[in-house]
Amino acid sequence: MTRNDRLTGILLALQGGRKTAAQLAARFEVSRRTILRDIGALSQLGVPVVALPGAGGGYELSDGFWLPPLQLTADEASLLLLALRRFGAAEGSPFGAARLTVEEKLRSVLPDPVLIDAERQIGAISVQSPHRLEHL
């Protein structure tokens, strides 16, 4: 597991409620010290992690902090948007209406820099459907 994967995992674990450093260390099979460094890294990235001292303490996310359930890279977003355009674009496609709503939802949750980069990538791609031979 990479550090980025572990940071994401810690963030998701904290969305589920308060966790101690020992619980997180056991879950991710790393030392407690590694978890403390990771919590520090999340804080430096702007994630509002709150440390609660004492017997019932641990780490939790500030009230109101929410991480969207889906984090996509520009490459992943490009792939999905391109697939949505191709599958629903054909005349008479059974996916036409659903494709439009899925694309709207996807675009609404993508951060602007990711969406801009994805659109740039899609603009550089040309896709042609293969010609189908009619069976006689």
N, C-alpha and C positions, 0 to 999 in steps of 0.2 A: 504494500500500500504506500503510495506517495504521500508526501506531507500535505499537498493540496487536497488529496482525497480524505486524509485524516481531518484536516481543518473543516472541510465540508461536512464530514461525519459528525464532528463535535458540534457544529452549528445545528445540524438536524437533531442530534441527541438533546441539545439544550432547548430546542423548540418543544420537545416533549416534556419538559419540566426540569426542575433542579437536579443536578448531578454533582457528586463529589469528584475531586481529582482522582481518587482511588477507583471509583466506578468507571470513569472515562479511561483510565490507564488499563484497567482489566478488559474493558470492551475493545480497545484498539491495540491491545497487546504491546504496550510501550510503558516506559517508566512514568512515574508520577511527575518527575522533573520535566519530561518531554511534554506532558499535558500542560504544565504550568507555562512552558515556553510557547506552546500552541495557543493557549488562552491569551497570552501577551500579544501574539501575532494577530489574533482576531481583533483584539482591542485596537491595535495600531491600524488595522484596516477599516476601523470605524464601526465595528460590530459592538453594540452596547452590552458587554458581558458584565454582570454584577457579581462581585464576590461577597458571600454572606458568611461571616465568621461563626464559630460556635458549633455545638453538637449537632444541630439541625442544619448546619450551613452547607455550603457548596457553591456552585456557580449556576447562574440562570441568566436569561436574557431580560433586558429591561421590558417593562410593560409596554405594549404597543409595537414592539419590534416584530416584524414579520418578514420572513424570507419566502419569496415566491417558490412554489413547489418545483419549478422547472428552471434550471439554469442552462442555457444553451450557448455554445460558442457561435461565432459568425459562420463557420463552416457547417455546423449542425443546422443552424437556422436556414442557411442557403439551401441545403439539401431538402429540408421539409417544405420550404416555400416553393422551390422548383417542382417538387413532386406534387404539391397541391395544385399548382397551375396546370400541370400536364394531365393529371387524372380527371379534373373536373372541367377541363376546357373543351373536350370533345362534345360535339352536338349530340344531344340525347343521353348524355352520361347520367347514370343514376346518382352520381355523387355531386352533381352541380350545385344544389342548394346547400348541402352539408359542407362542401368544399369552401364556399364563401364564408360561412359562419366560423369554420375552423381557422381559416386564414385571418379573419378579423380578430379572433381570440388570440391567436399566436402573435400577430403584430402588436396587439395591445399590451402584452406582457414582456415583449423584448425591449431591453434598454436601447435608447436611440443609437449609441455607437455600434451596437451589434446589428441592429436593423439596417443602418446605413451601410455597414460593411457587407452584410448579406445581400442587399440590393445591388451593390457594386459587383459582387461576385456573380450574381444571377445575370446581370447585364452583359457579362463577358462570356456567357455560355449560350451556345446555340444547340437546340435539340430538335431533331427531325424524327418523326415517326416513320418506321419502316413501311414500305408499301406492301400491302398484303395481296397475295395472289388469290384470285377467285378460283375455287375448286369447281370444275365442270362436271 
